[in-house]
Amino acid sequence: MPRTVLITGGTSGIGLATAARFAADGADVTVTGRRQETVERAAKELGVRGVVCDATETGQIEALAARLGETLDVLVNAAGGLPPAVSDDGSPLDAVRAQWETNWAQNLMTAVLTTTAVRDKLAPGGTVISIGSIGAERGGGAYGAAKAALAAWNAFLSAELGPRGVTANVISSGYVENTNFFGDRMTRERHDALVAETHNKRAGRPEEIAETAFFLASPGARHITGQTIHVNGGAFTTR
């Protein structure tokens, strides 16, 4: 039987590359996204199932879970991103609050809510993978704080799911090109500065994050759980 795989935020960038990797292995893949047109395009491109679902909306997540089969082998929480700046109209405190709440919703709660909705479907030998960020380690502001919280929650999740034979890990990515993350805020100067921070002097690629996710869902990674795996070309190192 093919593995069943759910990838939120699977219509572009890291999520799309991850969906392509699992689909190439013959998995039964479902991708989600917020917009009908992007979901349909990704599903057609990869030959997978597509479901429109805003992973910040509980009703849509519950509907998604109801559409899935009885068991799920792999969940990849790739939904998230860098929200646009909040308008400075009104109270400055309201703007700060809105910025933090938006980041919290998109970069933490998407993973928490989706995982909670499908956790009873996770089969022994299954895995939960959440996409984190180097921003959790330095200068990330509201976005970085949300990704740091994601890693903390993952450790809790791993302890809960471990007795069932399910692993849970975070892939903390550095600068990855060919995604929609920065939008029009990426300049040549910023690109060069981020590349200069790496040891191998290049940006990451979505396919490299996808390969890491594929490994974490493989038999060779069954004793890796509760971890944050840094994939950043050496821009941030641990020891």
KOLFIDO-172594 format. One line per 5 residues: their letters; for each residue x, y, z of N, C-alpha, C, O. Coordinates in steps of 0.05 Angstrom, whole numbers, m for minus. Layout:
a) X:Y:Z:X:Y:Z:X:Y:Z:X:Y:Z  ...
This chain:
mprtv) 17:m24:0:0:0:0:18:25:0:37:26:15  11:45:m16:26:70:m16:22:85:10:1:83:23  42:100:18:39:117:42:20:140:36:19:150:14  5:148:56:m12:171:54:2:195:66:13:193:88  2:217:51:18:240:59:0:265:56:m13:269:36
litgg) 0:282:77:m14:308:77:7:330:79:23:329:98  6:349:61:25:371:62:9:397:61:m2:404:40  9:412:83:m4:438:83:15:458:70:39:455:72  3:478:57:20:498:43:36:484:21:59:491:17  24:465:8:38:449:m12:36:458:m40:40:443:m59
tsgig) 29:484:m45:25:494:m72:48:510:m83:47:517:m106  68:515:m67:91:530:m77:115:525:m59:113:514:m37  139:533:m68:163:533:m52:169:506:m40:169:485:m53  176:506:m14:184:482:0:162:461:1:167:438:m3  137:470:6:115:451:7:111:437:m20:106:413:m20
lataa) 112:452:m42:109:440:m68:131:420:m74:126:398:m85  156:428:m68:179:410:m73:176:384:m56:183:363:m66  166:387:m32:163:364:m15:141:345:m25:144:321:m25  120:357:m34:98:341:m47:108:326:m71:102:303:m75  125:339:m87:136:326:m111:154:303:m103:153:282:m117
rfaad) 169:306:m82:187:284:m74:171:260:m64:178:237:m72  151:263:m48:135:241:m39:119:229:m62:116:204:m64  109:245:m80:93:235:m103:111:218:m121:102:198:m131  136:227:m124:155:211:m141:160:184:m129:168:165:m144  156:181:m103:160:155:m90:135:138:m91:135:116:m80
gadvt) 114:148:m103:89:133:m105:70:137:m82:51:122:m80  75:157:m65:57:162:m43:30:173:m52:28:185:m74  10:169:m36:m17:181:m40:m16:208:m26:m20:210:m2  m12:230:m42:m6:256:m30:m30:274:m33:m44:275:m54  m36:289:m11:m56:310:m12:m42:336:m5:m27:338:15
vtgrr) m45:357:m21:m34:383:m15:m56:403:m10:m78:400:m20  m51:422:7:m71:443:13:m59:470:8:m34:474:8  m76:489:4:m69:517:1:m94:534:5:m116:523:6  m91:560:6:m113:577:12:m129:585:m13:m153:592:m11  m117:583:m37:m130:593:m61:m136:570:m80:m119:553:m85
qetve) m160:570:m91:m169:549:m109:m150:546:m133:m143:524:m140  m142:568:m145:m127:566:m170:m99:554:m165:m89:539:m182  m87:561:m143:m60:550:m138:m62:521:m129:m44:505:m136  m83:514:m115:m86:486:m107:m91:469:m132:m78:448:m135  m108:478:m150:m113:462:m174:m88:460:m191:m83:439:m203
raake) m73:482:m193:m49:481:m210:m28:461:m199:m17:445:m214  m24:462:m172:m5:444:m160:m14:415:m162:3:397:m168  m39:410:m158:m50:382:m159:m46:371:m188:m39:348:m191  m52:388:m207:m49:379:m235:m20:374:m242:m13:354:m256  m3:392:m234:26:390:m240:38:365:m229:54:352:m242
lgvrg) 30:357:m204:43:335:m191:27:309:m193:37:287:m187  2:311:m202:m15:287:m203:m23:278:m175:m24:254:m170  m29:297:m157:m37:291:m130:m64:303:m124:m76:316:m142  m74:298:m100:m100:308:m92:m96:336:m80:m78:341:m65  m114:355:m87:m112:382:m76:m138:390:m61:m160:384:m71
vvcda) m134:403:m39:m157:411:m23:m152:441:m14:m131:447:m3  m172:457:m19:m170:485:m10:m175:486:20:m196:477:30  m155:496:35:m158:497:64:m139:518:75:m115:517:71  m151:537:89:m135:557:103:m130:545:131:m148:542:147  m104:539:136:m97:524:160:m98:541:185:m90:532:207
tetgq) m107:566:183:m112:582:207:m142:581:215:m149:592:236  m158:569:198:m187:568:203:m196:541:212:m193:521:198  m206:539:237:m212:513:249:m233:498:233:m231:473:230  m254:511:223:m274:497:208:m264:485:183:m271:462:176  m246:498:169:m234:487:145:m216:464:151:m214:445:135
ieala) m201:465:173:m184:443:181:m200:419:188:m193:397:180  m222:423:202:m239:400:209:m251:387:184:m253:363:182  m258:404:164:m269:393:139:m248:377:124:m253:357:112  m223:388:125:m201:373:112:m197:346:125:m194:326:111  m196:346:152:m191:320:166:m213:300:159:m208:276:157
arlge) m238:310:156:m260:291:150:m257:279:122:m268:258:117  m243:293:104:m240:283:77:m218:263:74:m217:248:55  m200:261:94:m178:243:93:m188:215:100:m209:211:111  m171:195:93:m178:168:100:m174:163:130:m169:181:145  m176:137:137:m174:131:166:m146:133:177:m143:138:201
tldvl) m126:129:160:m98:130:169:m82:150:153:m88:155:130  m62:162:166:m44:181:154:m16:173:163:m10:170:186  2:171:143:30:163:149:48:186:153:66:185:171  45:207:138:63:230:140:47:256:139:30:260:122  52:274:158:41:301:158:64:320:156:83:319:173
vnaag) 64:338:136:84:359:134:70:385:137:54:393:120  76:399:158:65:426:164:82:447:150:101:457:163  76:453:125:92:473:110:78:499:107:89:518:97  53:501:116:38:526:114:51:547:132:61:540:154  52:572:123:64:593:138:76:613:120:71:614:96
glppa) 94:630:131:107:650:115:110:676:129:103:679:153  119:696:115:124:723:126:101:741:119:99:749:96  84:747:138:60:763:131:68:791:123:89:801:130  52:804:106:57:832:99:56:850:123:43:844:143  69:873:121:69:892:143:41:901:148:25:905:129
vsddg) 35:905:173:8:915:181:7:945:178:26:959:184  m16:954:168:m20:983:165:m16:998:191:m24:988:212  m3:1021:190:1:1036:214:m22:1055:221:m19:1072:238  m45:1052:208:m68:1067:215:m78:1059:243:m77:1036:250  m86:1079:258:m96:1072:285:m74:1071:305:m52:1083:302
splda) m79:1057:327:m60:1055:349:m35:1040:342:m37:1018:330  m11:1050:349:13:1035:344:13:1007:358:24:988:348  1:1007:382:0:981:396:m18:962:382:m13:938:382  m40:971:370:m57:954:355:m42:942:331:m46:918:324  m25:958:318:m10:948:296:10:926:304:13:906:291
vraqw) 23:931:327:42:911:337:27:885:344:36:863:338  5:888:358:m11:865:366:m20:849:341:m18:825:341  m30:863:320:m39:850:296:m16:835:282:m19:813:273  8:848:282:31:835:269:39:809:283:44:789:270  39:810:310:46:786:325:25:765:323:32:741:320
etnwa) 0:772:325:m21:752:323:m22:739:296:m28:716:293  m17:755:275:m17:743:248:6:723:245:2:701:234  30:730:254:52:712:253:47:687:269:53:665:261  36:691:293:29:668:310:10:649:296:14:625:297  m11:660:284:m31:644:271:m19:629:247:m24:605:244
qnlmt) m3:643:231:6:630:206:30:611:210:32:592:196  46:617:230:72:602:232:73:583:256:93:568:259  53:583:273:52:564:295:25:549:295:24:525:295  3:565:296:m23:552:299:m31:535:275:m46:516:278  m22:542:252:m27:524:229:m18:496:234:m33:477:228
avltt) 6:493:245:17:467:251:2:454:275:m5:431:274  m2:470:296:m15:459:320:m44:449:313:m51:427:321  m59:466:299:m87:458:294:m89:435:275:m105:417:279  m73:435:253:m74:413:234:m66:387:247:m79:367:243  m44:388:262:m35:363:275:m55:353:294:m60:329:296
tavrd) m67:370:309:m88:362:329:m112:349:314:m123:330:324  m119:361:291:m142:351:277:m138:323:265:m157:307:263  m113:316:259:m108:290:245:m92:271:263:m86:249:254  m86:278:287:m68:262:303:m78:233:308:m62:214:309  m104:230:310:m115:203:315:m113:185:289:m116:161:291
klapg) m108:198:267:m104:182:242:m75:174:238:m70:156:221  m57:185:252:m28:179:248:m22:150:255:m28:141:277  m11:136:236:m6:107:239:20:102:253:38:119:250  23:80:267:49:73:278:70:72:255:65:61:234  93:83:261:113:86:240:110:111:224:126:117:206
gtvis) 91:128:232:86:153:218:104:175:229:119:172:247  100:199:216:117:221:225:103:248:220:86:250:202  109:267:237:100:295:234:125:312:230:144:311:246  125:327:208:148:345:202:137:373:199:119:378:184  149:391:214:141:419:212:164:436:202:187:432:210
igsig) 158:455:184:179:472:172:183:496:190:166:513:192  207:497:201:215:520:218:233:539:202:232:540:178  249:555:217:264:576:204:288:583:221:288:582:245  310:591:207:333:602:220:326:628:236:340:636:254  304:640:228:294:664:242:288:659:271:288:678:287
aergg) 284:634:279:279:627:307:304:631:324:302:634:348  327:631:311:352:632:326:363:661:328:380:666:346  354:679:311:366:706:311:349:726:296:339:720:274  345:749:307:333:771:293:308:766:279:303:779:258  291:748:289:267:741:273:242:757:280:222:753:267
gayga) 243:773:301:219:788:309:196:770:315:199:748:326  172:779:307:147:763:311:149:737:296:140:716:307  159:737:272:161:713:256:180:693:270:173:669:273  203:702:278:223:685:291:212:674:318:217:650:324  198:690:333:186:681:358:166:659:353:165:639:368
akaal) 150:661:332:131:640:325:145:614:318:136:593:325  166:616:302:181:592:294:196:580:318:199:556:319  205:596:337:217:586:361:197:570:378:203:549:389  172:581:379:151:568:393:144:542:379:136:522:392  146:541:353:140:516:338:159:494:346:151:471:350
aawna) 185:501:350:204:481:358:199:471:387:201:448:393  191:490:404:184:482:432:160:464:433:160:444:447  140:471:417:116:454:415:123:426:404:112:406:413  141:425:385:148:400:373:160:381:393:154:357:392  176:391:412:187:373:432:165:361:449:166:337:456
flsae) 145:377:456:122:367:470:106:346:454:99:325:464  103:352:428:88:334:411:103:307:408:90:286:409  129:308:405:145:284:403:141:265:427:138:241:424  141:277:451:137:261:475:109:249:476:106:227:486  89:263:465:62:252:465:59:230:445:46:210:450
lgprg) 71:233:421:66:214:399:86:191:400:81:170:388  108:194:414:129:174:414:119:146:422:127:127:409  104:143:444:95:117:452:78:103:430:74:78:431  67:118:412:51:106:390:68:99:366:58:89:346  95:104:368:112:98:346:112:119:324:119:114:301
vtanv) 104:144:331:103:166:312:125:186:320:127:194:343  141:195:301:161:215:306:151:243:300:132:246:285  165:263:311:158:291:305:184:307:305:198:307:325  189:321:284:213:337:281:207:363:266:187:366:252  225:383:270:224:408:256:248:410:238:270:404:246
issgy) 244:419:213:266:425:195:268:456:196:250:470:186  290:466:206:295:495:208:311:503:184:335:498:182  298:515:165:312:522:140:324:550:141:314:568:155  347:553:128:359:579:124:347:593:100:324:587:93  362:610:88:353:624:64:350:604:41:369:591:33
ventn) 326:602:30:319:584:8:309:601:m15:289:615:m12  322:599:m38:313:615:m61:290:601:m75:284:578:m70  279:615:m94:257:604:m111:232:597:m94:219:577:m99  226:614:m75:201:611:m60:188:639:m60:199:658:m69  163:640:m49:149:665:m47:153:679:m21:139:698:m14
ffgdr) 172:669:m5:174:678:23:178:708:26:163:722:40  198:719:11:204:748:14:187:765:m3:186:790:1  174:754:m24:158:771:m42:176:792:m55:198:786:m64  166:816:m56:182:838:m69:202:850:m49:214:871:m55  204:838:m26:223:849:m6:252:838:m9:270:846:5
mtrer) 255:820:m28:282:809:m33:297:826:m53:287:830:m75  319:837:m45:336:853:m63:362:838:m68:368:819:m54  377:847:m88:403:834:m94:421:837:m70:437:818:m64  421:860:m57:438:864:m33:431:845:m11:449:834:3  405:841:m6:397:823:15:404:794:8:413:779:25
hdalv) 399:787:m17:407:760:m26:436:755:m21:444:734:m10  453:774:m30:482:770:m27:490:768:2:508:753:9  478:784:20:484:783:48:477:756:60:492:746:77  454:745:53:446:720:64:463:697:54:470:679:69  471:698:29:489:678:18:516:680:31:529:660:37
aethn) 526:704:36:552:708:49:553:696:77:575:689:86  531:693:90:531:681:117:535:651:117:543:640:137  531:638:94:533:609:93:562:601:90:579:617:82  568:576:96:595:565:93:600:556:64:622:557:54  579:548:50:582:538:23:575:560:2:576:554:m22
kragr) 569:584:11:567:608:m6:546:605:m28:550:611:m51  523:594:m19:500:593:m38:474:592:m22:474:585:2  452:598:m36:426:596:m23:417:567:m23:427:551:m40  399:560:m5:388:533:m6:367:531:m28:359:551:m40  359:506:m33:339:501:m54:316:486:m41:319:470:m23
peeia) 291:491:m51:268:477:m39:271:447:m40:262:433:m22  284:436:m61:288:407:m63:305:396:m41:302:372:m33  323:412:m30:340:402:m8:325:399:18:329:381:33  306:418:23:289:415:46:270:391:42:265:376:61  261:387:18:244:365:12:258:338:17:246:320:28
etaff) 283:336:9:298:312:13:302:306:43:302:283:52  306:327:59:308:324:88:282:313:99:283:296:116  260:324:90:234:315:100:230:286:92:220:270:108  238:279:67:234:251:58:251:232:75:242:210:82  275:240:82:292:224:100:279:220:127:278:198:138
laspg) 269:242:139:257:240:166:232:222:166:225:212:187  221:218:143:198:200:141:206:171:133:189:155:127  232:166:132:242:140:122:248:122:146:250:131:168  251:96:140:257:77:161:283:83:176:287:77:199  302:95:161:328:102:174:327:124:194:347:129:208
arhit) 304:138:197:302:160:215:283:154:239:274:173:252  277:129:244:258:123:264:266:130:292:249:132:310  292:133:297:301:141:324:308:170:326:320:179:346  300:186:306:303:215:306:276:227:312:258:226:295  273:239:335:247:251:342:252:273:363:271:271:379
gqtih) 235:293:363:237:315:382:260:334:375:268:350:392  269:332:350:293:348:342:286:371:324:265:371:310  304:391:324:304:412:304:328:408:286:351:410:295  323:401:261:344:396:241:350:421:226:333:431:211  374:431:228:382:457:215:393:451:187:412:436:184
vngga) 380:463:167:388:460:140:393:488:129:374:500:118  417:498:131:422:526:124:449:532:112:457:555:111  464:511:104:490:516:92:511:527:111:532:537:103  506:524:137:525:533:157:520:561:167:536:572:182  499:574:158:493:601:167:487:603:196:492:623:209
fttr) 477:581:207:474:578:236:483:550:243:475:531:231  501:548:263:512:522:270:506:515:299:503:533:316  505:490:304:501:480:332:523:460:338:536:450:320  527:455:364:547:435:372:539:424:399:552:407:410
